[in-house]
Amino acid sequence: MKKLLLGFALLLIAGQSLAVEKTVKCQIDSDNKVAYKGKCLFSPEGKGSFSLSNPINDKPLLWELSAVSIYVTDKGIAEVSSLSNEGISSRWGEAKRSEKDKACWVGSDFKICAW
Protein backbone atom coordinates (compact mmCIF):
# COMPACT_ATOMS: atom_id res chain seq x y z
CA MET A 1 0.00 0.00 0.00
CA LYS A 2 2.84 2.40 0.84
CA LYS A 3 4.44 1.73 -2.57
CA LEU A 4 1.13 2.44 -4.30
CA LEU A 5 0.70 5.75 -2.45
CA LEU A 6 4.31 6.72 -3.14
CA GLY A 7 3.86 5.92 -6.83
CA PHE A 8 0.67 7.99 -6.96
CA ALA A 9 2.40 10.91 -5.23
CA LEU A 10 5.28 10.78 -7.72
CA LEU A 11 2.86 10.75 -10.68
CA LEU A 12 1.01 13.72 -9.20
CA ILE A 13 4.23 15.68 -8.75
CA ALA A 14 5.41 14.77 -12.27
CA GLY A 15 2.08 15.87 -13.74
CA GLN A 16 2.28 19.19 -11.94
CA SER A 17 5.81 19.81 -13.21
CA LEU A 18 4.55 19.53 -16.80
CA ALA A 19 2.17 22.44 -16.27
CA VAL A 20 4.80 25.06 -15.54
CA GLU A 21 4.47 28.66 -16.64
CA LYS A 22 7.10 29.80 -19.12
CA THR A 23 7.97 32.88 -21.11
CA VAL A 24 7.20 32.58 -24.83
CA LYS A 25 6.99 34.79 -27.89
CA CYS A 26 3.43 35.78 -28.63
CA GLN A 27 1.36 37.93 -30.93
CA ILE A 28 -2.20 39.18 -30.65
CA ASP A 29 -3.86 40.63 -33.74
CA SER A 30 -7.09 42.61 -33.69
CA ASP A 31 -8.96 43.52 -36.88
CA ASN A 32 -6.04 42.19 -38.97
CA LYS A 33 -3.54 44.51 -37.25
CA VAL A 34 -0.86 43.60 -34.74
CA ALA A 35 -2.08 44.79 -31.34
CA TYR A 36 0.74 43.17 -29.33
CA LYS A 37 3.93 41.39 -30.27
CA GLY A 38 6.51 40.41 -27.69
CA LYS A 39 6.98 38.20 -24.67
CA CYS A 40 4.12 36.56 -22.79
CA LEU A 41 3.88 34.40 -19.73
CA PHE A 42 2.34 31.15 -21.01
CA SER A 43 0.30 29.31 -18.36
CA PRO A 44 -0.91 25.86 -19.48
CA GLU A 45 -4.31 24.91 -18.10
CA GLY A 46 -4.65 21.34 -19.35
CA LYS A 47 -6.00 19.66 -22.51
CA GLY A 48 -4.39 22.32 -24.74
CA SER A 49 -5.97 25.28 -22.96
CA PHE A 50 -3.74 28.13 -21.80
CA SER A 51 -3.58 31.74 -20.68
CA LEU A 52 -1.23 34.51 -21.72
CA SER A 53 -0.23 37.38 -19.47
CA ASN A 54 2.55 39.91 -19.17
CA PRO A 55 5.75 38.32 -17.81
CA ILE A 56 6.28 41.51 -15.80
CA ASN A 57 3.98 41.32 -12.79
CA ASP A 58 1.31 44.00 -12.35
CA LYS A 59 1.58 45.22 -15.96
CA PRO A 60 -1.20 44.73 -18.50
CA LEU A 61 -0.61 42.37 -21.39
CA LEU A 62 -2.60 44.37 -23.89
CA TRP A 63 -4.65 47.54 -23.52
CA GLU A 64 -6.15 47.21 -20.00
CA LEU A 65 -6.09 43.41 -20.06
CA SER A 66 -4.19 41.35 -17.55
CA ALA A 67 -4.72 38.02 -19.37
CA VAL A 68 -6.11 36.37 -22.48
CA SER A 69 -7.33 32.77 -22.16
CA ILE A 70 -7.77 30.09 -24.80
CA TYR A 71 -10.02 27.28 -23.56
CA VAL A 72 -10.06 24.29 -25.92
CA THR A 73 -13.61 22.96 -26.22
CA ASP A 74 -13.09 20.41 -29.01
CA LYS A 75 -10.32 19.36 -31.37
CA GLY A 76 -9.14 22.53 -33.12
CA ILE A 77 -11.82 24.73 -31.52
CA ALA A 78 -11.52 27.04 -28.52
CA GLU A 79 -13.37 29.76 -26.65
CA VAL A 80 -11.31 32.90 -26.11
CA SER A 81 -11.81 35.41 -23.33
CA SER A 82 -9.87 38.08 -21.53
CA LEU A 83 -9.60 39.37 -18.00
CA SER A 84 -9.29 43.09 -17.37
CA ASN A 85 -7.09 44.64 -14.71
CA GLU A 86 -10.33 45.28 -12.76
CA GLY A 87 -11.23 41.57 -12.84
CA ILE A 88 -13.91 41.80 -15.54
CA SER A 89 -14.07 38.84 -17.91
CA SER A 90 -14.95 39.45 -21.57
CA ARG A 91 -15.76 36.80 -24.16
CA TRP A 92 -13.96 37.28 -27.47
CA GLY A 93 -15.68 34.34 -29.14
CA GLU A 94 -14.82 31.09 -30.83
CA ALA A 95 -11.45 30.51 -32.46
CA LYS A 96 -10.14 27.75 -34.68
CA ARG A 97 -6.61 26.44 -34.69
CA SER A 98 -4.72 27.76 -37.71
CA GLU A 99 -3.91 25.22 -40.40
CA LYS A 100 -0.82 27.25 -41.39
CA ASP A 101 0.62 27.71 -37.88
CA LYS A 102 -0.59 25.35 -35.13
CA ALA A 103 0.62 27.85 -32.50
CA CYS A 104 -2.14 30.26 -33.60
CA TRP A 105 -5.86 30.47 -32.87
CA VAL A 106 -7.99 32.50 -35.28
CA GLY A 107 -11.35 34.11 -34.48
CA SER A 108 -13.67 36.30 -36.52
CA ASP A 109 -11.71 39.48 -35.79
CA PHE A 110 -8.64 38.34 -33.83
CA LYS A 111 -5.69 35.98 -33.92
CA ILE A 112 -3.61 34.80 -30.97
CA CYS A 113 -0.26 33.03 -31.39
CA ALA A 114 2.11 31.67 -28.76
CA TRP A 115 5.44 30.11 -29.81
C-alpha positions as CSV (number, residue, x, y, z in Angstrom):
1,M,0.0,0.0,0.0
2,K,2.8,2.4,0.8
3,K,4.4,1.7,-2.6
4,L,1.1,2.4,-4.3
5,L,0.7,5.7,-2.4
6,L,4.3,6.7,-3.1
7,G,3.9,5.9,-6.8
8,F,0.7,8.0,-7.0
9,A,2.4,10.9,-5.2
10,L,5.3,10.8,-7.7
11,L,2.9,10.8,-10.7
12,L,1.0,13.7,-9.2
13,I,4.2,15.7,-8.8
14,A,5.4,14.8,-12.3
15,G,2.1,15.9,-13.7
16,Q,2.3,19.2,-11.9
17,S,5.8,19.8,-13.2
18,L,4.6,19.5,-16.8
19,A,2.2,22.4,-16.3
20,V,4.8,25.1,-15.5
21,E,4.5,28.7,-16.6
22,K,7.1,29.8,-19.1
23,T,8.0,32.9,-21.1
24,V,7.2,32.6,-24.8
25,K,7.0,34.8,-27.9
26,C,3.4,35.8,-28.6
27,Q,1.4,37.9,-30.9
28,I,-2.2,39.2,-30.6
29,D,-3.9,40.6,-33.7
30,S,-7.1,42.6,-33.7
31,D,-9.0,43.5,-36.9
32,N,-6.0,42.2,-39.0
33,K,-3.5,44.5,-37.2
34,V,-0.9,43.6,-34.7
35,A,-2.1,44.8,-31.3
36,Y,0.7,43.2,-29.3
37,K,3.9,41.4,-30.3
38,G,6.5,40.4,-27.7
39,K,7.0,38.2,-24.7
40,C,4.1,36.6,-22.8
41,L,3.9,34.4,-19.7
42,F,2.3,31.1,-21.0
43,S,0.3,29.3,-18.4
44,P,-0.9,25.9,-19.5
45,E,-4.3,24.9,-18.1
46,G,-4.6,21.3,-19.4
47,K,-6.0,19.7,-22.5
48,G,-4.4,22.3,-24.7
49,S,-6.0,25.3,-23.0
50,F,-3.7,28.1,-21.8
51,S,-3.6,31.7,-20.7
52,L,-1.2,34.5,-21.7
53,S,-0.2,37.4,-19.5
54,N,2.6,39.9,-19.2
55,P,5.7,38.3,-17.8
56,I,6.3,41.5,-15.8
57,N,4.0,41.3,-12.8
58,D,1.3,44.0,-12.4
59,K,1.6,45.2,-16.0
60,P,-1.2,44.7,-18.5
61,L,-0.6,42.4,-21.4
62,L,-2.6,44.4,-23.9
63,W,-4.7,47.5,-23.5
64,E,-6.2,47.2,-20.0
65,L,-6.1,43.4,-20.1
66,S,-4.2,41.4,-17.5
67,A,-4.7,38.0,-19.4
68,V,-6.1,36.4,-22.5
69,S,-7.3,32.8,-22.2
70,I,-7.8,30.1,-24.8
71,Y,-10.0,27.3,-23.6
72,V,-10.1,24.3,-25.9
73,T,-13.6,23.0,-26.2
74,D,-13.1,20.4,-29.0
75,K,-10.3,19.4,-31.4
76,G,-9.1,22.5,-33.1
77,I,-11.8,24.7,-31.5
78,A,-11.5,27.0,-28.5
79,E,-13.4,29.8,-26.6
80,V,-11.3,32.9,-26.1
81,S,-11.8,35.4,-23.3
82,S,-9.9,38.1,-21.5
83,L,-9.6,39.4,-18.0
84,S,-9.3,43.1,-17.4
85,N,-7.1,44.6,-14.7
86,E,-10.3,45.3,-12.8
87,G,-11.2,41.6,-12.8
88,I,-13.9,41.8,-15.5
89,S,-14.1,38.8,-17.9
90,S,-14.9,39.5,-21.6
91,R,-15.8,36.8,-24.2
92,W,-14.0,37.3,-27.5
93,G,-15.7,34.3,-29.1
94,E,-14.8,31.1,-30.8
95,A,-11.5,30.5,-32.5
96,K,-10.1,27.7,-34.7
97,R,-6.6,26.4,-34.7
98,S,-4.7,27.8,-37.7
99,E,-3.9,25.2,-40.4
100,K,-0.8,27.3,-41.4
101,D,0.6,27.7,-37.9
102,K,-0.6,25.4,-35.1
103,A,0.6,27.9,-32.5
104,C,-2.1,30.3,-33.6
105,W,-5.9,30.5,-32.9
106,V,-8.0,32.5,-35.3
107,G,-11.3,34.1,-34.5
108,S,-13.7,36.3,-36.5
109,D,-11.7,39.5,-35.8
110,F,-8.6,38.3,-33.8
111,K,-5.7,36.0,-33.9
112,I,-3.6,34.8,-31.0
113,C,-0.3,33.0,-31.4
114,A,2.1,31.7,-28.8
115,W,5.4,30.1,-29.8
